[in-house]
Amino acid sequence: MEKDYSEQRSEILRELDGLRVEVDTERKIGYLILDRPPLNVVSFKGRAQIRAIIEAFDEDDDVGVVVIRGAGGVFSSGGDVKRFPEIPKNKMSDLADNIGAPERCSKPVIAAIEKYALGVGFELSLACDFRFATEESLVGLPEVTIGQMPGSGGSVRIVRIIGLTKAKDIVMLGKRLPAGEARDVGLITQVVQNAEALDELIHDYAAKLNALAPISLRALKRVLNAASDTSLKVALEVEGHSYEKLRWTEDYMEGINAFSERRKADYKGR
């Protein structure tokens, strides 16, 4: 079923530009769909809307897991390059703030990649917690081939994910990697055969994630993200304080009782 978020995020969510929102309340999945056929190019206006949609999902009790995917069997070929020269010079230095919304979201975010995830499309997926792709998919940051560079966080995140040496090889040559190769270097979580298998994987992951204690998941995502972009000392402090706080939640006690009684836990998010 579709869900209207226009009242939750003011004018920014009115007249979505190449985007669509759906919520599967039964599976507790919120779908952000890139929807500008045939290649689902992401507009400049759409970037702020992506952020607003993710933030709305983060506050929606009907959503436990967020999924970003493209319409028509394509994730996204990238940004609206032809219109970039129309954007004022001082309006494109903070693009990473909007495209980084999945990373800041307290809930698990899955990128479901089909056909292409290039440029800002791939940058958006890199900010997600899980990246699933079909076998025929290609991913990459080809901006250097048109005299530019990634500007929405991609060049930084790819280094943190796979390391400097391999990142330079991929980004400085503007390579487009087949999904299998991207998985082998750590850029893709899992590769499946086709769209049907991709749907099954999304539903399976969402079910497993939604069965866990949401407070614990939020804390764990925060700690893992901190471990990737702070010092060891800071990350350990974040972990320690998060662990301490979780000890006093109702869900933790429910987990202990379920373990002791050999039954499935029923978490309430408290």
N, C-alpha and C positions, 0 to 999 in steps of 0.2 A: 504494500500500500504506500501511496505517496504521503509525505508530511510537509506541511507548509511552515517554514521557519521565518517568514517575512516579518512577523510581529516580534520575533526574538532578537533580530539583529538589524533593526531600523532599515534605512533606505538601501543599505549596501546589498541586502539580499532580495531586493525587488528587481524584477526583470533580469533574471540570471543570464549571464552572457556566455553561452556555450556550455552550460552546466545544468545538471539535473540532480534532484535529491529524492531518494526513496528510503523508506524504513520498513524492514521486515520485522514486525513486532514479535512474531512467533519465535524467530531465531535470534532476536535482539541484535540485528545487524543494521547499521546505518550505511547506506550506499551514497557516495559522492561520485556521480557519473560525468565524465568529460564527454560532452555531447555536441560536437561541431563536425559533422561528417564532411568529407570522408576520413580525415586524418586527426580529427579532434585537436586542432590547434588551440593553444591556450592564449587568450587575449590578455592585454595589460589590465583591463578592468576585471577580468575573471580571476586574476591572482588574488586580489583583495577579497573577492567573493569566496574563493576556496578557503581562505583563512577564516572567514566568518562562518561558513558552513561547518568546518571542523570544530570551531569553538561552540557552536550551537549543539552539535552532537555530543560534545564533552559534558554538557549540562542536561542532556536528555536521558531520563531514566529508562526509556524504552530501548536505548542503544547501549550495548555492552562492548561491541566490537565495531570499528569503522573500517569500511572497505572502499578503496578508491579504484575505479576501473573506467575503461572507455567504452563508448557505445559502438555498435557495428563491428565488433571484433578487432578493434584497434585501441591501444591505450592512448598514446599521443605522439605525434611526430615532432612536437616541440612548440616554440612560441610563434607569435605572429610577426615573423621577422620583417616582412615587407612594410609593416606599419611602425616599426621601431623608430625610424627617423622623425616621425610626427610627435613623439613624446618629448616634453621639455627636458633639457639637459640635466636638471637637478631632480628628476623624478624617478631615477632608476638605480640609485646607489643602495637602496634598502630592499631590493626584491627578495632577498633571502628571508626577510621577516615573514612575509606571507607564505612562501613556499615551505618554510620550516614549521608550519603549523602542526603537521602530523607528529613531529618529534616532541612538541610541547604538549600535545594532547595527553591527558592522563590515562586514556584508554588505549588498548592495543589497536594499531592501525596496520592494515594489510594493503599492499599494492598488488592488484591483479593485472599482470602485464600480458597483453596479446599484441602480436605483429610488431609494433614499434613502441619503444620508450626512449625518445631522443630529446636532447636539449633539456628544456624545463620539465618535460614529461619525466625524464629520468631523474632529474634533480628532485622532483616531487616524490618519486618512489624512494629515493635515497634517504629521505626524511622519515620514511615509514619504518615500522618495526620489523615487518616481514615483507619480502618481495617474492611473489610466485609468478612464474612465467610459463607460457606454452613453448613447445620445442622450436617452433618457427620464428620466435620473437628475436628481435635485434635491439640491443640497448647501447647507449653511448652518449658522449658529450662532444658533438662534432663542431662546436662553435668556432674553433680555430681555423677551420677550413673556409670560413667566410670572413676572416680577419677580425674575429672577436674572441671572447673567452666565456666560459660559464659565469653567470652573474647572479644566480639564485641559490648559492650554497653548494653547488655540485663539485667544484674543484677542491673545496675544503673537506666535504664529507667523504669523497672517494679516497682521499689520502688517509683519513682516520679509519676507514673500513678495511682497505687492502694494503696500506703502506705506500711510502713515497715512490719507491722505484717502479713498481707496477703501475701506480697512478700516472706517473709521468709518461710511461710508455703508451698508455691508453688515451689520456687527455691531450697531450702535446701533439699527438698525431691524429687526433679526432677520430679514433677507431670506433667502429660499430661492431660490437661483440655478439655472436650468437649466444642464445640463452645458456646453452650447456657450458660454453667457455666462461661466461660471466659467473655461473654457479661455481665453477672450479676455482676461480680466484676469490670467491667470497662476496660477490656483488648481488647474487641471487640466492634466496633461501632454498627454493625447490623448483624443479622443472617438471612439468607434466605434459602429456601427449597433445591434448587439445582442449577446447573451451569447455566441453562437458566435464573432463577430468579436473579442470580448473575450478568449476563450480563446486564439485564434490569436495575438493581440497579446502576451499573457502568455508564451506558449511561444516566440515570436520574440525578445522582449526577453531572456528567461532564457537562451536559447541564445547570444545575442550576448554577454551579460554573463559567462556561464560559460566562454566561449571566451577571455576576457581573463585576464591574470595576476592572481590573487586578491590578492596582496600589494600590487600597484599600485592595484587598486580600493579596497582598505581605506585606503591612504594618501590617495588622492584624495578619498574621502568625508570623511575627517577634515579635510583642508585646506579643502574646499568648505564644510563646516559651520562651521569656524573663521572663514572669510571672512564668514559671515553674522552672527556674533554676537560678534566681537572687533574690536579696533582694526586698522587697516591694518598697523601695525608688527608686531603679534603674529601676524596671519595670514600675513604674508610670512616671518616666522621659522619658522612651522610648515611652510610650503611648502618653504622652503630646506632645513630639516633632513630633511624627508621625501624630497625629491629626492636629497639626498646619500646617505641610507641605501639607497634603491632601486638606486643605482649598483652595489652590491656583491651584489645578489641573483642567484641562478642564473636566475631567470625573465628578468631584464633581459638577461643574456648570451644566453639562448635567443632573445629577441626580436631582438637584433642579428644573431645568426647566421641566423635565419629570414628577416629582411629582406634580408640579403646573398645568401642562397641562393635567394631568391624562392620560399619555401615557407611553409606555415601553421605557426605556432609551436605548440609543445606545452608548455604551462606546467604546472609541478608545484607551485606554491605555496611555493617555497623561494627 
